Amino acid sequence: MKIWGYVSFENDDAARWLENLLAKQEISLLYEAFDNLIGENTAAHLKIKECFVAIAAAEILAQLVGQPTIQPVVAPGKLKQLAAVLTYDQCKLRMIRLAIKSTEKILTEKENSGICQVWGKDESDSALWLAAVNNMLARLKKAEHDLSF
């Protein structure tokens, strides 16, 4: 890996996925990222690449629904086309629930999650990674709560 860090896009797989998302501007790439982890044909072992991509997709979704990190990775203007697709609250809510379910699966199925196994070996940044993912999860849950009422 050329890129490595605890932030959602500090790995090669997430960075490549983001480049593809920005080039294509297709909401289906978000659905696909979540479906790879929670869809009907999901393998028992969660591949590290699929985990990295799902977390990156969840972070982009958090930004799209008004819950970005303090320093968003992508300038809001670059996501205009995707934001235009997510105009209906029911569409946003469905996507948010997929992102939450995917992220929670990564965190709870530690023995089957390639990403958790990697972070388990790197104690120096594992707490920072876990805090960043939990922060994103909290932001998604806030967006879910706000849209549910």
C-alpha positions as CSV (number, residue, x, y, z in Angstrom):
1,M,0.0,0.0,0.0
2,K,1.3,3.4,-0.9
3,I,-1.3,5.3,1.2
4,W,-1.8,4.2,4.8
5,G,-3.5,6.0,7.7
6,Y,-6.4,5.8,10.0
7,V,-8.6,8.3,8.1
8,S,-11.3,6.9,5.8
9,F,-9.4,7.7,2.6
10,E,-5.9,7.0,3.7
11,N,-5.6,3.7,1.9
12,D,-5.2,2.8,-1.8
13,D,-8.5,1.1,-2.2
14,A,-10.6,3.9,-0.8
15,A,-8.5,6.5,-2.7
16,R,-9.1,4.7,-6.0
17,W,-12.8,4.2,-5.3
18,L,-13.1,8.0,-4.6
19,E,-11.3,8.8,-7.8
20,N,-13.8,6.6,-9.7
21,L,-16.8,8.1,-7.8
22,L,-15.7,11.7,-8.6
23,A,-15.1,10.8,-12.3
24,K,-18.4,8.9,-12.8
25,Q,-20.7,10.8,-10.3
26,E,-22.9,7.7,-10.0
27,I,-24.9,7.0,-6.8
28,S,-24.9,3.3,-7.7
29,L,-21.2,3.2,-6.6
30,L,-22.4,3.9,-3.1
31,Y,-25.0,1.2,-3.2
32,E,-22.5,-1.3,-4.6
33,A,-20.0,-0.5,-1.8
34,F,-22.6,-1.3,0.9
35,D,-24.1,-4.2,-1.0
36,N,-20.7,-5.9,-1.2
37,L,-20.8,-6.2,2.6
38,I,-24.5,-6.7,3.4
39,G,-26.0,-8.0,0.2
40,E,-27.4,-11.5,-0.3
41,N,-24.3,-12.9,-2.0
42,T,-21.9,-11.6,0.6
43,A,-19.1,-14.0,1.7
44,A,-18.6,-14.9,5.3
45,H,-15.2,-13.2,5.4
46,L,-15.3,-9.5,4.8
47,K,-12.5,-8.6,2.4
48,I,-10.3,-5.7,3.4
49,K,-10.8,-3.9,0.1
50,E,-14.6,-4.1,0.4
51,C,-14.3,-2.8,4.0
52,F,-12.2,0.1,3.1
53,V,-14.5,1.0,0.2
54,A,-17.7,0.7,2.3
55,I,-16.2,3.0,5.0
56,A,-15.2,5.5,2.3
57,A,-18.7,5.4,0.8
58,A,-20.2,5.9,4.2
59,E,-18.0,8.9,4.8
60,I,-19.0,10.4,1.4
61,L,-22.7,9.7,2.2
62,A,-22.3,11.4,5.6
63,Q,-21.0,14.5,3.8
64,L,-23.8,14.3,1.3
65,V,-26.5,14.3,4.0
66,G,-25.1,17.2,5.9
67,Q,-22.9,15.4,8.4
68,P,-19.3,15.8,7.1
69,T,-16.1,15.5,9.1
70,I,-14.6,18.7,10.4
71,Q,-12.3,18.7,7.3
72,P,-14.1,17.0,4.5
73,V,-11.9,15.1,2.0
74,V,-14.0,16.2,-1.0
75,A,-14.9,19.8,-1.7
76,P,-18.8,20.1,-1.6
77,G,-18.9,21.4,-5.2
78,K,-17.4,18.2,-6.5
79,L,-20.4,16.2,-5.1
80,K,-23.1,18.4,-6.7
81,Q,-24.3,15.7,-9.1
82,L,-24.5,13.1,-6.4
83,A,-26.2,15.4,-4.0
84,A,-28.8,16.2,-6.7
85,V,-29.8,12.5,-6.8
86,L,-30.2,12.3,-3.0
87,T,-33.0,14.9,-2.9
88,Y,-35.7,12.7,-1.5
89,D,-35.6,12.0,2.3
90,Q,-36.6,8.3,1.8
91,C,-33.7,7.8,-0.6
92,K,-31.3,9.4,1.9
93,L,-32.8,7.4,4.7
94,R,-32.4,4.1,2.8
95,M,-28.8,4.9,1.9
96,I,-28.0,6.0,5.5
97,R,-29.4,2.7,6.9
98,L,-27.3,0.7,4.4
99,A,-24.2,2.6,5.4
100,I,-24.9,2.1,9.1
101,K,-25.5,-1.6,8.7
102,S,-22.3,-2.0,6.6
103,T,-20.2,-0.1,9.1
104,E,-21.6,-1.9,12.1
105,K,-21.0,-5.2,10.4
106,I,-17.3,-4.3,9.9
107,L,-17.0,-3.4,13.5
108,T,-18.9,-6.3,15.1
109,E,-17.7,-9.1,13.0
110,K,-14.0,-8.6,13.9
111,E,-13.0,-12.2,13.3
112,N,-14.4,-12.1,9.8
113,S,-13.4,-8.5,9.0
114,G,-10.2,-8.1,7.1
115,I,-9.9,-4.5,8.0
116,C,-10.3,-5.2,11.8
117,Q,-7.7,-7.9,11.5
118,V,-5.2,-5.4,9.9
119,W,-5.9,-2.8,12.5
120,G,-5.6,-5.3,15.3
121,K,-2.0,-5.7,14.3
122,D,-1.3,-2.0,14.3
123,E,-1.9,-0.8,17.8
124,S,-0.4,2.6,17.4
125,D,-3.2,3.9,15.1
126,S,-6.0,1.3,15.7
127,A,-7.6,3.4,18.5
128,L,-7.5,6.5,16.1
129,W,-9.1,4.4,13.3
130,L,-11.8,3.1,15.6
131,A,-12.5,6.6,16.9
132,A,-12.8,7.9,13.3
133,V,-15.1,5.1,12.2
134,N,-17.3,5.5,15.4
135,N,-17.4,9.3,14.8
136,M,-18.7,8.7,11.3
137,L,-21.2,6.1,12.5
138,A,-22.5,8.7,15.1
139,R,-22.8,11.3,12.4
140,L,-24.8,8.9,10.2
141,K,-27.1,7.9,13.1
142,K,-27.7,11.6,13.7
143,A,-28.7,12.1,10.1
144,E,-30.9,9.0,10.3
145,H,-32.6,10.4,13.4
146,D,-33.1,13.8,11.9
147,L,-34.7,12.3,8.7
148,S,-36.9,9.9,10.7
149,F,-38.9,12.7,12.3
